[in-house]
Amino acid sequence: MKEKIINLREEILNKLEAIEDLKTLNELKIMYLGKKGPIAGMSSIMGSLSIDEKKEFGKVLNELKNEVDNLFDNKKNELETIALNKKLESEKIDITLPSTRIKLGVPHYVERVVEEIEELFISMGYTVVEGPEVEKDLYNFELLNLPKGHPARDAQDTFYINPELLLRTQTSAVQARVMLSNEEKNPIRILCPGKTYRRDYDDATHGHQFTQIEALVVDKNISLANLKGTLDIMVKRLFGENAITRFRPSFYPFTEPSVEYDMSCFKCASEGCNVCKGTGWITIGGAGVVHPNVLRGCGYDPEKYTGFAFGFGIERICMLRYGITDLRVFYTNDLRNINDFRRKDAE
Ligand code: DAH
């Protein structure tokens, strides 16, 4: 029996020595110290021994049991410490490593110019209003004095969704929305930026989608002179103090009189160059005094109120300002061009 105990001790010590993980350790503990293990087995045969033998072997067996218990506990602590150290080692962060470079985005030219114009007009008491891009024919055309069948509709080749619904061809549509929804019919001073759509083939100077800004002022005694002054302020802000505007007679169904407005060429001071095609002037957009039919149709009394409105394309302003010659640069997410936005901004 004594020999058996000594051998068992040897065996357990050897096995413990070789163990490297907690799972096997646990299995081994159950195997040796469990109810069906050899130590329990030896205890169960004690009953058949003499009193002296019982005393002797009982003591030795108990000592073995306590010793093995301790050994298992120690081994468990040891393995747990190793596992913890391993984990800490693997989660170590080397703060001296170079960081991954995060590329910062930059605002798009179009967005930047829109915001600049918004700021200017807000400072003059205007409110920025947006309208839907999917618009009713009613707002885009009819209330702007362009009934169905009107020949001027042809100038704005339209994406129709159904006979009453379309992709707006002009931000002028927002004018009608705002006038109509103003229940008190009091004065209006709004700026409406947004995307517009026309059926066009995309090339260097045409796009099926572009950005416009529309402005509308409705109040008492508003005249063409107010419009001229406002446009002058705008071009000075965008192209410098020397910029001035001129009007040319034109036709839009929603204004009477209607004008096209040009800006003096910022490149050659109106001497004539490649930017202004030798004319000294650059066309910006259309404008005029709000047509009485439009005021009336939107619930404003044309005897009491007058107004002016103007609209223009933002991409064109960006192209002039940043010397861009191809409209597609704005929409064809080419990183080389997008990074250029940043470079040009720093100039
Ligand atoms: N909506 C016109 C266009 O897209 C531009 C325009 C002309 C706007 C005259 C106006 C205006 O407000 O009065 O071509």
Boltz pocket constraint, residues with backbone or C-beta under 6 A from the ligand:
constraints:
  - pocket:
      binder: B
      contacts: [[A, 169], [A, 170], [A, 171], [A, 172], [A, 214], [A, 215], [A, 252], [A, 254], [A, 255], [A, 259], [A, 285], [A, 286], [A, 287], [A, 288], [A, 289], [A, 309], [A, 310], [A, 311], [A, 312]]
      max_distance: 6.0
